[in-house]
Amino acid sequence: MTDTDTDWRTRPAPPWEQPAVGAHPLDGYRYTSPDFFAAEWDGVWTRVWLLLGRESEMPDPGDYQVEEVGPESIIMSRQGDGSVRAYYNVCQHRGSRLLFADSGHATSIVCPYHGWTYRHDGALVSVKDPQDFSSGDPCDRLGLVELSCETFAGFVWVNMDPGASSLREFLGPIWDDFAAYEPEDWPRTYAATVNVPCNWKVIQDNFHESYHLQTVHPQLEDSIEEDVRYTRFDMADEGHNRMVMRGGAPSRSLPPERLALREPLLSMLRSWDLDPADYAGREYETRTSLQSRMRELGPERGHGHYENLRDEQLTDAYHFNVFPNCSITFAADALLLQRVRPHPTDPQRCVFDHWRYASPASVATARIKQTDGTITSEVSAEREVFDYGTQSLGIIGDQDLGVTTGQQVSFRSRGYRRAELAGQEARISRFHEVIDEYIAAGSRTDRR
C-alpha cells in the first residue's frame, strides 16, 4: 500500500448531510402525556429498526434471547442455517407468553399453558387434540408471528413494520463507521438494566448534547475535550447524529496553570510504551504520539481493526445517537451501549440499559495484568437488573440519571413552559423533529 492509499487515515471523517434544524418547542406534555406516549408507540417504535440482541450470545442453533420493548416481548432465535429470526413472544392459541427467561437454549418453543409446540423457525408442529378444532389442525395454518430481523455489528436488529426498508438504508452513514471497528466478536464486559422514573426521551435528550459535561461530570474536565471548538457534531437525514470529541490529550479549555497529564491519559500513554515525563511542556502532543504508536504496535498486539480506522478514531470518542433510542460511543477498543426503552404503560417511566463491550485484544491484555499471565477463555458479564437509586451505575451513569430524574418531576410543573436550547443542543431539536415526522407519517398511513 502506498502513502497515497493511506492518506485517508490522517484526515477527519467527512461530514454528514447536516439537515437544517429549526427551533423545536419542547413542551412538558411530550414527556408526561399518555396520548403523546401512545402516538409515539404507534408512529415511531413500531416503524423503526431497533437494536435488541447480541449474536455472539446466541452461538448455537436453538439458542435464544428475549427482549422487552414497551408492551411487546420479542424472541430472537438462532436457526440451523446460522441466521437469526425474530418473533413476537405470543402463543397463537390464547395469547400466553411463551418464554419468560431472558436467554437460553431449547430444542423447541413450548407454550407453558397448553403445550403448543413451535420450531425455532416459527412453525407450529404440535398441539394437543388437533381433531377438536372446527377449522382443522392448527399446525396446518398457524405459526409464530415474525418480525423483520437483520444482524449488523454483532447485534440483532428488528423492525415491527412489515414494509420496513433495509437496516442499511435506515442506518445511513452510521453503517460504515460501525463496520470499521469490527465489533462483531467483542465480548460484553459490563451490563446493567435500570428501571428509571422518567420518560425515555429525557435520557436520550441528555445524550444528544455535550453542554452538560462541565457541570454534571466535572471530574472529566482534565481528561476529555470539553471545548466545543474542538468537537464535531454531525446530523443525518435518517435521524441519527454523531459527535466526535477529541481525546488523547488534555482539554484545551484548561487554563495554563492547570495544564497537566492526568489519569486516564497517563495509563494510556504507559500502555503504549510512552513515557509521560517526555511530554512536560508539550502536553498537547500526546494525541499524535499515541496515534503513531498505536498505528505502529497495534497489529502485533492483535488490534487488526486499526487498519480500518482513521488516526482520530484511535484516540477520539465517536459518539452516535441511533434513532430513536440508542447512544453508542466507540473508542478504539471499547464500545459503550446506552439504550432506552419505554415502559409498557407509563410515559413517566422507562428502562435504561448500560452495557460495555471491549475488543478481544484489549480484554486479553487486561486478563494478563489481572492473572499474572494466565488468560481465561471468556468474559462473564451477567446482566444486573435493579431500580434507580438502589445500586450504582458508576459515577458517570449515576450523574446522568440524577439529572434526568430531576427533570421529569419538573416537566409536570406549571412553572415549566418549554426548553430554551443553545446551538450545541441542536441535535435535541432534530431528535424531536424526527419523532414528529414519524408520527405524522404514521397518521397519514393509518388514514389510507
Secondary structure, 3 states (H helix, E strand, C coil): CCHHHHHHHHCCCCCCCCCCCCCCCCECHHHHCHHHHHHHHHHHHCCCCEEEEEHHHCCCCCEEEEEEECCEEEEEEECCCCCEEEEECCCCCCCCCCCCCCEEECCCEECCCCCCEECCCCEEEECCCHHHCCCCCHHHCCECCEEEEEEECCEEEEECCCCCCCHHHHHCCHHHHHHHCCHHHCCEEEEEEEEECCCHHHHHHHHCCCCCHHHHCHHHCCCCCCCHHHEEEEECCCCCEEEEECCCCCCCCCCHHHCCCCCCHHHHHHHCCCCHHHHCCCHHHHHHHHHHHHHHHCHHHCCHHHHHCCHHHHHCEEEEEECCCEEEEEECCEEEEEEEEECCCCCCCEEEEEEEEECHHHHHHHHHHHHCCCCCCCCCCCCEEEEECCECCCHHHHHHHHHHHHHHHHHCCCCCCECCCCHHHHHHHHHHHHHHHHHHHHHHHHHC
